[in-house]
């Protein structure tokens, strides 16, 4: 990977550390369902959507990443899925 590839991966890694390891695992470890919902709402809001549809898309992405983390219990897997999603979105722009 070149420098620009690392720069595109970094936001996904940071978001997974904050949202899945930080918010879900630390704050809601005993309340999985509440953690998944709050985490997904915050994830959607962080991306500053301009419309309700954009919020719904980011909310659903946060929901998917959260469930993957919850089921796998491995941050690395949600990071990999997040980076893959961002990569596909980037490829789709060309």
N, C-alpha and C positions, 0 to 999 in steps of 0.2 A: 504494500500500500504506500502511496505517496503522501506527502504532507496534506494535500487537500482532502484525501480520503479520511485521514484521521480527524480532520476538522469537521467533516460531515458526521462522523460517528460519535463525536464527543457529546453533543446535546442529548442523544438517546441514552448514553451511558449515565450522564449526570441526572437526567430525568428519572431513570430507573432507580438510581441510588436514592434520590430524594423521595420519590413517590412510593416505590415498592419497599425498599429497605427502611427508609425513614418513616414515612407516614403509616404504611400498612403494618410492617413488622414491628415497629417500635411503639406506635401510639395505639394501634388497634389489634394487637396480637391475640386478645381474648374475645374480640368481637369482629370476626371475619366479614360478615355481611355488611355491617356498618362501615368498616374500613374500606371495602371494595367500592361502596356507593360514594362515600365522601372523597375517596381518592380519585374516582372517576370524574366527579363534579369539579374538583380542584384542577385536575389535569385538563379538562375541557376549558375551564376558565383561564388557565395559564396561557393557553394558545391564543387568547384574545380574539375569539370568533366575532365576525361582523354580523352574522345572522344566526338564527336559531338552528338552521340546518348545519352550519359549520360547527356550532357547539355540539350538536347531536353526534356528528362524525367524531370529533375529538373525545367526547364522552364515551362513545362506544369503543374507540381505540383504547382509552384508559381502562375500560371495563375488561377488554380482552387481555391486555397486558397484566392487569391485576389478577384475573382468574388464572392465567398461566403461572404467575408467580405463586399464587396460593396453592395450586395443585402440585406444582413441581417442587416447591420449597427451595428453589435455586434461582438466585438473582441473575446468574449468568444466562439462563434460558430466556428470561423476559428481556434482558439486554439484547440478546441475539435476535429475538423476534422484533424488537423495537428498531434496531439498526436495519434489519431486513426490510421492514416496512418503509423506513425513511429512504433506503436505497431504491426500492421500487418506485416510490413517489418521485425521486430525483430522476430516475431513468425515464419515467413517464413524461417528464417535462421536455424531453428532447425529441 
